[in-house]
Amino acid sequence: MNATIARRSRANSILLGFEGAGVGGLLGYFAFGWLARQGLYAVALPGALLGLGFGWLIGERSLPFSVVCGVAALGLGIFSEWSLMPFIADGGFGYFIVHLHLLPPIKLIMLSLGGILSFWFSLGRKRLQGAK
């Protein structure tokens, strides 16, 4: 009986973490758009907020889920970059993905930083307390 309760509690915790990731990623996407219209470039923000939302609500340390968050953040960063700043030659997403390597180095660094920050933040609050 206790094992069932523990599994259900863990599943609820994971679900809550992914809900936090969704809300954080969405807030980051819109904040990136708003900042870009103000002349500031912060494409790492959607990924960082995705990881922060996950880590804040998961309540436990989970390395596999942190890797998932890091990869998802990288994808969200690429999508955010494309949706607000597509290539002039072709605005399609496929063209953007194929020519991603042509972005300026600072943009590639910021996209990577979003994935790294998401991984770090999604480790959860217990990361700061020396998780067991």
VENJOTA-V47156 format. One record per residue. N is the residue number from 1. RES is the residue in one letter. PSI is psi in radians with two decimals (none if undefined). BURIAL is # if it has 16 or more other ideal C-beta (glycine too) atoms within 10 Angstrom, else .. Layout:
# VENJOTA-V47156
n: {N:N}
res: {RES:RES}
psi: {PSI:PSI}
burial: {BURIAL:BURIAL}
This chain:
# VENJOTA-V47156
n: {1:2:3:4:5:6:7:8:9:10:11:12:13:14:15:16:17:18:19:20:21:22:23:24:25:26:27:28:29:30:31:32:33:34:35:36:37:38:39:40:41:42:43:44:45:46:47:48:49:50:51:52:53:54:55:56:57:58:59:60:61:62:63:64:65:66:67:68:69:70:71:72:73:74:75:76:77:78:79:80:81:82:83:84:85:86:87:88:89:90:91:92:93:94:95:96:97:98:99:100:101:102:103:104:105:106:107:108:109:110:111:112:113:114:115:116:117:118:119:120:121:122:123:124:125:126:127:128:129:130:131:132}
res: {M:N:A:T:I:A:R:R:S:R:A:N:S:I:L:L:G:F:E:G:A:G:V:G:G:L:L:G:Y:F:A:F:G:W:L:A:R:Q:G:L:Y:A:V:A:L:P:G:A:L:L:G:L:G:F:G:W:L:I:G:E:R:S:L:P:F:S:V:V:C:G:V:A:A:L:G:L:G:I:F:S:E:W:S:L:M:P:F:I:A:D:G:G:F:G:Y:F:I:V:H:L:H:L:L:P:P:I:K:L:I:M:L:S:L:G:G:I:L:S:F:W:F:S:L:G:R:K:R:L:Q:G:A:K}
psi: {-0.79:-0.59:-0.67:-0.74:-0.71:-0.73:-0.73:-0.70:-0.73:-0.73:-0.73:-0.67:-0.74:-0.77:-0.75:-0.68:-0.76:-0.57:-0.74:-0.66:-0.73:-0.80:-0.78:-0.76:-0.71:-0.79:-0.72:-0.68:-0.86:-0.61:-0.68:-0.77:-0.76:-0.79:-0.66:-0.67:-0.34:-0.08:0.16:2.47:2.00:0.99:-0.20:-0.30:-0.81:-0.77:-0.73:-0.75:-0.53:-0.88:-0.64:-0.75:-0.72:-0.90:-0.56:-0.66:-0.30:-0.67:0.05:2.84:2.29:1.76:-0.78:-0.72:-0.52:-0.65:-0.75:-0.76:-0.70:-0.74:-0.75:-0.67:-0.68:-0.76:-0.73:-0.67:-0.74:-0.78:-0.75:-0.77:-0.82:-0.74:-0.50:-0.44:1.10:2.88:2.55:-0.68:-0.68:2.14:0.07:2.63:-0.69:-0.76:-0.71:-0.80:-0.78:-0.58:0.33:-0.63:-0.22:-0.07:2.64:2.61:-0.64:-0.61:-0.71:-0.67:-0.78:-0.67:-0.77:-0.70:-0.67:-0.74:-0.72:-0.79:-0.67:-0.79:-0.83:-0.86:-0.54:-0.10:-0.30:2.94:-0.51:-0.28:-0.66:-0.35:0.21:1.13:2.58:none}
burial: {.:.:.:.:.:.:.:.:.:.:.:.:.:#:.:#:#:#:.:#:#:.:#:#:#:.:#:#:#:.:.:#:#:.:.:#:.:.:.:.:.:#:#:#:#:#:#:#:#:#:#:#:#:#:#:#:#:#:.:#:#:#:.:.:#:#:.:#:#:#:.:#:#:#:#:#:#:#:#:#:#:#:.:.:.:.:.:.:.:.:.:.:.:.:.:#:.:.:.:.:.:.:#:.:.:.:#:.:.:#:#:#:#:#:#:#:#:#:#:#:#:#:#:#:.:.:.:.:.:.:.:.}
